[in-house]
Amino acid sequence: MNLDLPRERLVALVAAEVARATGLRPAATTGLAPAATGPGAVYDIPVSVSARHAHLSTADFATLFGPGASLTRAKDLSQPGQFACEEKVTVVGPKGATIEGIRILGPLRPATQVELSATDARSIGLSAPLRESGDLSGAAWIVIVGPQGSVRLAAAIVASRHVHMGPADAARYGVRDKDLLRLEIEGERGGVFDRVLCRVSPSFALDFHLDTDEANAFGVGPMTKARIAG
């Protein structure tokens, strides 16, 4: 071995020789490029930004939009069977401050839920808890106003960031439902998100969901991708 090589190159060669002799993969060395193959080595997870939105129960939808009303599909979303609707509602905070034009996502659900960013919640005087979608324990009380009526209920949360994936993707990455992952965002303002909830189901498509506060801070755009960081 040529001992006159630059120190960084010499360390890399020694590490590679040790790996060959022991069958172990060498640890990352400062200044060396990361592995180019294998799960998590490339940015291959699509990133979607979830703006403020509402999921409504059948009963609350009828109250807000009138008996016999139905959802009007505007566009399909990344998750199979999920869609954005033409219908929108207004949310009223405890002191009368409002956010108008909150879009409904379909299909209708067993329970009504409004997902806001932390900035949205503060703007109308709410202290909305951070929760997994569907968990309304401690949800903030709000009034939801539609064209035909209104409802008052504990339904406002800030949704935890999460990544959807099917069983095949979960097996490929070596993760399980409810795992908390570290995901790295690409781009000049990219970085690593800790405590990303992994949600695995045969009905899910691979997608990392952030709210608008998180997406703006990390410069997320329409083509941004992520990878599992460890």
C-alpha positions in Angstrom: 0.0 0.0 0.0 1.4 3.4 -1.0 1.8 5.3 2.3 2.4 8.6 0.4 -1.3 8.9 -0.6 -3.4 11.8 0.9 -4.6 10.9 4.4 -8.3 10.8 3.4 -7.6 8.3 0.5 -5.3 6.2 2.7 -8.0 6.0 5.4 -10.6 4.9 2.8 -8.3 2.2 1.5 -7.6 0.9 5.0 -11.3 0.8 5.7 -12.0 -1.1 2.5 -9.3 -3.6 3.3 -10.7 -4.2 6.8 -14.2 -4.6 5.3 -12.9 -7.3 2.9 -11.0 -9.1 5.6 -13.8 -9.2 8.1 -16.9 -9.1 6.0 -18.1 -6.0 7.8 -19.3 -2.8 6.1 -16.9 0.1 7.0 -18.4 3.0 8.9 -18.8 6.3 7.0 -15.6 8.3 7.0 -15.5 12.1 6.9 -15.3 13.5 3.4 -16.3 10.2 1.7 -19.4 10.1 -0.5 -22.4 8.1 0.9 -23.3 4.8 -0.6 -25.1 5.2 -3.9 -27.3 2.1 -3.6 -29.7 0.4 -1.2 -32.8 1.6 0.7 -32.5 5.2 1.9 -29.4 5.9 -0.3 -31.3 7.9 -2.9 -34.1 10.4 -2.7 -37.0 8.3 -3.8 -40.0 9.2 -1.5 -42.4 11.8 -3.0 -43.2 14.7 -0.7 -46.7 16.2 -0.5 -47.8 19.4 1.3 -51.0 19.2 3.2 -52.6 22.6 3.3 -55.4 23.3 5.9 -58.4 21.0 5.2 -61.4 19.4 6.7 -62.7 15.8 6.9 -66.5 15.7 7.7 -68.8 13.1 9.0 -72.0 12.3 7.1 -74.2 14.0 9.7 -72.1 17.2 9.9 -71.9 17.4 6.2 -75.7 17.3 6.0 -75.9 20.0 8.6 -73.4 22.3 6.8 -74.6 21.7 3.2 -78.2 20.6 3.6 -80.0 17.2 3.5 -79.3 15.4 0.2 -76.1 17.3 -0.6 -73.2 15.3 -1.9 -69.4 15.9 -2.3 -68.2 17.3 -5.6 -64.9 15.8 -6.6 -62.3 18.4 -7.7 -59.2 16.4 -8.1 -57.7 13.1 -6.9 -55.0 13.1 -4.2 -51.9 11.0 -3.8 -53.6 8.4 -1.6 -55.9 6.0 -3.6 -59.5 6.8 -3.1 -58.9 10.2 -1.5 -59.9 13.4 -3.3 -60.2 17.2 -2.8 -63.7 18.6 -3.1 -65.2 21.8 -4.5 -67.0 22.3 -1.2 -65.3 24.6 1.4 -66.1 25.7 4.9 -65.2 28.5 7.3 -63.7 27.8 10.7 -64.3 30.2 13.6 -62.0 30.4 16.6 -62.9 31.1 20.3 -62.8 34.9 19.9 -64.5 35.1 16.5 -61.5 35.1 14.3 -62.0 33.1 11.1 -60.3 31.2 8.4 -62.4 31.0 5.3 -62.2 28.7 2.3 -61.0 25.5 4.1 -61.4 22.7 1.5 -63.1 19.5 2.3 -61.4 16.2 1.5 -63.4 13.1 0.6 -64.7 10.6 1.2 -66.8 11.4 4.3 -65.5 9.9 7.5 -67.0 8.6 10.8 -65.8 11.8 12.7 -65.3 15.4 11.7 -61.7 16.7 11.8 -60.1 19.9 10.8 -56.3 19.9 10.2 -54.5 23.2 10.6 -50.9 24.3 10.7 -49.6 25.7 14.0 -49.6 29.1 12.3 -53.2 28.7 11.2 -54.3 27.7 14.7 -52.5 30.6 16.4 -54.0 33.1 13.9 -57.5 32.4 15.2 -56.6 32.0 18.9 -56.5 28.2 19.0 -54.1 25.9 21.0 -54.5 22.9 18.7 -52.7 19.8 19.8 -50.3 17.8 17.7 -52.0 14.5 16.8 -52.0 11.7 14.4 -54.8 12.1 11.9 -57.9 10.5 13.3 -56.8 11.0 17.0 -59.1 13.8 18.3 -58.1 13.5 22.0 -57.8 17.0 23.4 -58.7 18.6 20.0 -59.5 22.3 20.1 -63.1 23.5 20.0 -64.2 25.3 16.9 -67.3 26.4 15.0 -67.5 25.1 11.4 -69.8 27.2 9.1 -71.2 26.0 5.8 -73.7 27.4 3.4 -76.7 25.8 5.2 -75.7 25.6 8.9 -73.0 25.4 11.5 -71.6 22.9 14.0 -69.6 23.4 17.2 -67.3 20.6 18.2 -63.8 19.6 19.4 -62.2 18.9 16.0 -59.1 21.0 15.3 -55.7 19.5 15.4 -52.2 20.0 14.0 -51.5 16.8 12.1 -48.2 14.9 12.9 -45.9 14.6 9.9 -46.1 11.1 8.5 -45.1 8.9 5.6 -47.6 6.6 3.9 -46.4 3.3 2.3 -47.7 0.0 1.3 -46.4 -3.4 2.7 -43.9 -3.8 -0.2 -42.3 -0.4 0.4 -42.2 -1.1 4.2 -40.4 -4.4 3.5 -38.0 -2.7 1.2 -37.1 -0.1 3.7 -37.1 -2.5 6.7 -39.8 -0.5 8.6 -43.1 -1.2 10.3 -46.4 0.5 10.9 -46.2 3.1 13.7 -42.4 3.3 13.5 -40.9 6.8 14.0 -38.4 7.5 11.2 -35.9 10.1 10.3 -36.5 11.4 6.7 -34.1 13.7 4.9 -35.5 16.3 2.4 -33.4 17.2 -0.7 -32.8 20.7 -1.9 -30.8 23.8 -0.9 -33.0 24.3 2.2 -33.3 20.6 2.8 -32.7 18.9 6.1 -33.7 16.0 8.3 -37.1 15.6 10.0 -37.2 13.5 13.2 -40.2 11.5 14.5 -41.9 10.9 11.2 -44.8 8.6 11.8 -44.7 5.6 9.5 -48.2 4.4 8.4 -48.3 1.1 6.5 -51.4 -0.2 4.8 -52.2 -2.1 1.5 -54.4 0.9 0.6 -51.5 3.4 0.9 -49.2 4.8 -1.8 -45.7 5.9 -1.0 -45.8 9.6 0.1 -44.3 11.9 2.8 -46.9 14.4 4.2 -45.9 17.7 5.7 -48.0 20.7 6.6 -47.4 24.2 5.2 -45.2 25.4 8.1 -42.8 22.5 7.7 -42.8 22.6 3.9 -42.1 26.3 3.8 -39.2 26.0 6.3 -37.5 23.3 4.2 -38.2 24.8 0.7 -40.4 22.0 -0.4 -41.6 22.2 -4.1 -43.8 20.1 -6.4 -40.9 17.8 -7.3 -39.2 17.5 -3.9 -38.2 14.0 -2.8 -37.1 12.5 0.5 -35.1 9.5 1.7 -34.9 7.6 5.0 -32.0 9.0 6.9 -31.7 6.3 9.6 
